[in-house]
């Protein structure tokens, strides 16, 4: 199934982010086997080289590990997975705050708006 990608960042990075969101949501857990490079390429509608780059990046980030002859798996390092969750939350909050400040909202207005939204 072909996926939709935006033009603002590389496709491999968009796939990395999608997989990280799946991990954060609990759809993929520690020790789970990821599809083969070819399977991922088919699922995402990308070139196998792009899929390989996704796995290389996930390994570089310490989120996945390749086991020779077995495939690629989500790390079982709970500390790393917890850190992924914290980093993602921090990044999302920072982006949100930067966007709100860019539009001219004060810190107090942002806090009030978030507080109101969380009560709904």
C-alpha positions as CSV (number, residue, x, y, z in Angstrom):
1,X,0.0,0.0,0.0
2,X,1.5,3.3,-1.1
3,X,1.8,6.0,1.6
4,X,1.5,9.7,1.2
5,X,4.6,11.7,1.9
6,X,5.2,15.4,2.2
7,X,8.0,17.3,0.5
8,X,9.3,19.0,3.6
9,X,11.6,16.2,4.8
10,X,13.2,13.1,3.3
11,X,10.9,10.1,2.8
12,X,13.1,7.8,4.9
13,X,12.9,10.2,7.8
14,X,9.1,10.4,7.5
15,X,9.0,6.6,7.7
16,X,11.3,6.6,10.7
17,X,9.0,9.1,12.5
18,X,6.0,7.0,11.6
19,X,7.6,3.9,13.1
20,X,8.6,5.9,16.2
21,X,5.0,7.0,16.7
22,X,3.9,3.4,16.5
23,X,6.4,2.5,19.2
24,X,5.2,5.4,21.4
25,X,1.6,4.4,20.9
26,X,2.4,0.8,21.9
27,X,1.5,-0.6,18.4
28,X,5.1,-1.8,18.2
29,X,6.8,-3.0,21.4
30,X,10.2,-4.0,22.7
31,X,11.5,-7.0,20.9
32,X,8.9,-6.9,18.1
33,X,10.1,-8.0,14.7
34,X,9.9,-5.4,11.9
35,X,9.0,-6.3,8.3
36,X,11.9,-7.2,6.1
37,X,13.4,-4.4,4.0
38,X,11.5,-5.6,0.9
39,X,8.2,-5.9,2.9
40,X,8.6,-2.4,4.3
41,X,9.4,-1.0,0.9
42,X,6.2,-2.6,-0.5
43,X,4.1,-1.5,2.4
44,X,5.3,2.1,2.1
45,X,5.5,2.2,-1.7
46,X,9.2,3.1,-1.6
47,X,12.4,1.8,-3.1
48,X,14.2,-0.9,-1.0
49,X,17.2,1.4,-0.7
50,X,14.9,3.8,1.1
51,X,13.6,1.1,3.4
52,X,17.2,0.0,4.2
53,X,18.0,3.6,5.1
54,X,15.1,3.6,7.5
55,X,16.4,0.6,9.3
56,X,20.0,2.0,9.3
57,X,18.7,5.2,10.9
58,X,16.6,3.3,13.5
59,X,19.8,1.4,14.4
60,X,21.8,4.6,14.6
61,X,19.2,6.0,17.0
62,X,19.3,2.9,19.1
63,X,15.7,2.1,18.5
64,X,16.1,-1.0,16.4
65,X,18.7,-3.8,16.1
66,X,19.4,-6.2,13.3
67,X,20.1,-9.8,14.2
68,X,22.0,-11.6,11.4
69,X,19.7,-14.1,9.7
70,X,16.7,-13.2,11.8
71,X,15.8,-9.7,10.8
72,X,15.3,-6.3,12.4
73,X,13.7,-5.9,15.8
74,X,12.6,-3.0,18.1
75,X,15.2,-2.7,20.9
76,X,14.4,-4.3,24.2
77,X,16.3,-1.5,26.0
78,X,13.4,0.0,28.0
79,X,15.5,3.0,28.9
80,X,16.0,3.9,25.3
81,X,12.3,3.5,24.5
82,X,11.4,5.7,27.5
83,X,13.9,8.3,26.2
84,X,12.3,8.1,22.8
85,X,8.9,8.9,24.3
86,X,10.3,11.8,26.3
87,X,12.3,13.2,23.4
88,X,9.2,13.1,21.1
89,X,7.0,14.8,23.7
90,X,9.6,17.5,24.3
91,X,10.0,18.1,20.6
92,X,6.2,18.3,20.0
93,X,5.7,20.7,22.9
94,X,8.6,22.9,21.7
95,X,7.2,23.0,18.2
96,X,3.8,23.9,19.5
97,X,5.1,26.7,21.8
98,X,7.3,28.1,19.0
99,X,4.3,28.2,16.6
100,X,2.1,29.9,19.2
101,X,4.8,32.5,20.1
102,X,5.3,33.1,16.4
103,X,1.6,34.0,16.2
104,X,1.9,36.4,19.1
105,X,0.5,34.4,22.0
106,X,2.0,35.1,25.4
107,X,3.1,32.3,27.7
108,X,0.1,32.9,29.9
109,X,-2.3,32.7,27.0
110,X,-0.7,29.5,25.8
111,X,-0.9,27.9,29.3
112,X,-4.5,29.0,29.7
113,X,-5.4,27.7,26.2
114,X,-3.8,24.3,26.9
115,X,-5.4,24.1,30.3
116,X,-8.8,24.8,28.8
117,X,-8.3,22.3,26.1
118,X,-7.3,19.6,28.5
119,X,-10.5,20.1,30.6
120,X,-12.7,19.3,27.5
